[in-house]
Amino acid sequence: MLRRRFPEWFVLLLPAIIVIAAVVLIPLIFSLYSSFTPYKLTRPSTLWTWVGTYNYEKILTDAKFWAAFGRTVLFLTIVLNLELVLGLGIALLMNKVTWGQRTLRTILMFPMMFSPILVGFQFKFIFNDNIGLVNNALQSMGFNVALPWLVDGKLAMFSIIFAEVWMSTSVFAILILAGLFAMPRDPLEAAKVDGCTPWQSFRHITLPFLMPFIFIAMTIRSLDVARAYDIVQIMTGGGPARRTELLWTLMSRTGYVDARMGLANAMGYVSILLSIVFTIYFFHKLSAARAQIGMGG
């Protein structure tokens, strides 16, 4: 009997297929199945009880979930806009540098090289009520007050936003700088000859050309920020009184603290659907921006 031979490409890809199936596909299928069950970590037998869409229906009426969703959208909006403004400003300044630009670009990338967990611990120390660098600096300037940065709800959200922006603004800066390098100089020179002011040249020539790069950065960062967990968990744990609890910290609390893994997985899939909506929106904006400058739809 002739032994069947598999194509060489399949044999070469087989190890990768097995690893992906073991690490990604099987857990994904398991989590999807468990989202239709009342699975609790403390009661493994509940994994085999089918409840249909009960978990998803419960999420739709869960005030805590939608409160966390609202905070996540607010967090996402503030962080993306701050990173865009700061990244654009840094890129425009670096584009004017004629000496040492490579060194500056390398330094600029340092924050994004740090682990989010490390950044969380770093800023947890910086914003510590008693021994934090911020309060010590304020007291050394004559402000005899210790601000509760990680205890007060509004200050805690500000602290998390500050840490997130510090870590990832360089993503916007690097991508926008790449757009500035790719930008043709002829339109700018023509605008200068026609008497356009620097603001008019930026508003009508530079910015439209940079918009595809900006939307690429927004797409990447929106997915990252929507999944924000490490920094929030390290700095505040979702507190005080859930005032900094985002979607992924809520899922963690539901799955591992409350042991309701089926409900937590359902929350995860709802969050994925919401992330897909954001991604589609940014890709539509990207296509429109590309079409505007003649790069194709």
N, C-alpha and C positions, 0 to 999 in steps of 0.2 A: 504494500500500500504506500502510495506516495505521500510524503509528509508535506503538509501545506506550509508555504513560506509567506510570512507577513512582509509587506513592503518595508524597505529600509527606513523611510521617513517615519513610519509608525513605530518601528523598533527603537529608533532614536528618541522619539517623543514619549514613549511608554513610561519611562521613569518619572518624567515631569507630570504626565497625566495621572499616574498613581498618587504622587505627592499632592497634587492639586485636589484630587478626589478625597484624599484622606484628611487634608487640612482645611479645605474650603467647602467642597460640594456636600460631603456627608454631614458636617455640622450645620450647614445651611438648610438642608432638607429636614434634619432633626429639629432645628429651631422652628422651622415653618410648621411642621407637624405639631410640635408641642404648644404652639400658639393657639391651636384649636382644642386644647385640653386644659383642665384645671391643675396642671402639673405643679407640685410643690416639692422642693428639695427635701423637706422633712417627711414627705409621704410619697415615695417612689411609685407606689401602685397607682397613683392618680394619673400617671403618664398614659395609661391605657383607657382612660375615660374620655370619650369624645363628647365635647360640648358645642361643637360647631363654631359659630361666630360670636359666642357669648362674650369672650374677652374683648373682641373688637367693639361690640355694642357697649360694653362697660366703659371702654376708653372714651367713646363719644360723649358720655355723660359724666366723665370723671373731671371734677373741677381742678384737682391737683395736676392732672396731665396737661390741661389746657393752660393753666397758670404757668407751668414749666415751659410749655410751647411758646407762650407770649414772651416770657423772659428770654428764651432762646432767640426768638426773632428780634427782640430789642437788642440783645447782646450782639447778634450777627450784624444788624444794621449799623450800630455805633462803631463796632470794630472795623468793619469793611470800609466805612467812610473815613475814619481816622487813618487807617493804613493807606487808603488811596491818596488822601491829601498829603500826608507825610511822605509817602513813597514818591509821589509826583514831585514834591519839592526837593527831596534829596536827589532824585534822578536829574532834574533840571540843573541843580547846583553842580553835581558831579560831571555833567556834560560840558560845563564851562571850564573844568580843570584841565590844564594842559600838561602838568607834571605830576607824576605819582598816582595816576588814576588807577592803575592795576592794583597798587597797594591799598588804595581806598576801597576798591571793589571787594578785595579779599577781606578787609576789616568789616565791611558792610555785611558780609555773609556770616560772620561769627554768631550772631544771636540765633539764627535759624539752624545752626549746627547743634545747639544744646538740646538735650532731651526735655520735653515738657515737664516731666517730673522734677528734673533738676531746676528748671526755671520756677516751678511752683514752690519748691523749698527755698530758693533764693529770695523770691519776693515775699514769702511768708516771714522770713527773717527781716527783710527790709521794712515791712509794714507791721512788725510786731509792736504791740502796745507799749511794752516796757523797755525792751532793749533794741527796738528797731532803729535803723539808720534814719528814717524819715522823722520820727518823733525826736530823736536826739538832735538832728539838724535844726528842727524847729525850736527846740528848747535852747540850743546854743545861740539862736538869733533873738532870744528874749521872749518867746512864746511859752509861758509856763502852763502848758496844757499837753496832756497825752491823748491824742486822738485815737479812738477805738476803730482803727482802720478795718480790721477783720471781724469786728463784733457788731458794729452798726450796719444795718442792711444796705443803705445807699453807699456808704464808704467801702463796704466789702465788695459791692459790684464794681465800683470805680477801681479798686485795687486789682481785681481780676482782669478788667478791661485793659488797665495799664500794662499788666504783665503780658497779656496776649498781644497787644500792639507792639510792645518792645521786642517780642520774640519774632514776629512775622512781618513787620513792615518792610523788611528787606526783600521779601518775595515781590511786592509791588515795585520797589525801587529797581531791582535787577531787571524785571521784565520791561518796565517802562524805559529804562536805560537802553536795553536792547532795541526797543522801538526807535529811540532817538538816534542810535547808531545806524539803523537801517533807513532812516528818513533821508530822501533826496534833498540836496541843498538848493537846487534851482528855484523851486517855488518861494523859498524864503528870500533869496536874493532878488527875485522879481518883485516880491512884495515890498522889500526895502527900497527898490528903485521907484516903485509907484507911490512911495511916501507913507506906507502903513506904519503905525506905531508898533512897538514890541508886543503890546497887549493884543492888538488886532491880528498880528501874525500868529501869535500863540492861539488865539481863540478860533481863527478861521482856517489855519493851516496845520499847525503843530498838533493841537488837541484832536481834531478829526483823524489824523494819521495814527495817533497813539491809542485811539479807542479800542481797536481789536486787541492790542496788548493788555489794555486795562481790563477788558472783559475776560480774557484768558486768566489773568490774575484773580479776578473776582470769582470765576468758576472754581478755580483750585482752592481758594481760601474759603469760599462759602461752604464747601464740603468739609473742610478742616474745622472751621469754626462751629458748624452745626453739630459736629461730633465732639465738641469740647468736653473733655472729662478730666484729664490728668491734672491740669492747673487748678480747676475748680475743686476737685476732690482733695488735693493737697492743701490748698490755701484756706478753704472754708468748709469743705465737706458738704456743700449745699446750704449751709447755715448762714447767718443765724435765722432760726425759725423758717427754713426753706426759702429765704429771700434771695438766695443766689443759686437755687436749685434749677439746673437746666435739664433738658430731656434725657441726656445720657447719665447724669447723676441720679435722676429719678428712676431710670431703668435699673441702675446698679442697686439702689436702695430696695426697689421692689423685688428684684431677683435674688439678691444675696442676703439682705437684712431681713426682709419680710418672707423670703423663701418662696415667693410666688413667681416661679420661673416662666410658667405658661403666659401669665399676664405681661411679664417683662418682655418676653419675646414678641408678643403682639404689639406692644409699644414700639419695639424696635422696627417692626415692619411698617407701622404707620409713619415712623420717623423717616424711614428710607423713602417711602412714597413722597413725603414732603420735600426731602432733599432732591429727589428726581425733578419735582416741579421747579425748584429753584434752578437746577442745572439747565433744564429746557429753556427757562426764561433767559438765562445768561447766554445760552447758545443762540437764541433768536436775536438778542442784542448784538452778539458777535457777528452774526451773518449780516445784519443790517449795517453795522459799522464797516465791515469789509466791502459791502456793495457800494457804500457811500464814497469810498476812496478808490473804487475800481479794482479791488482785489478779488472780486467774484463773490457770489452769494453763498 
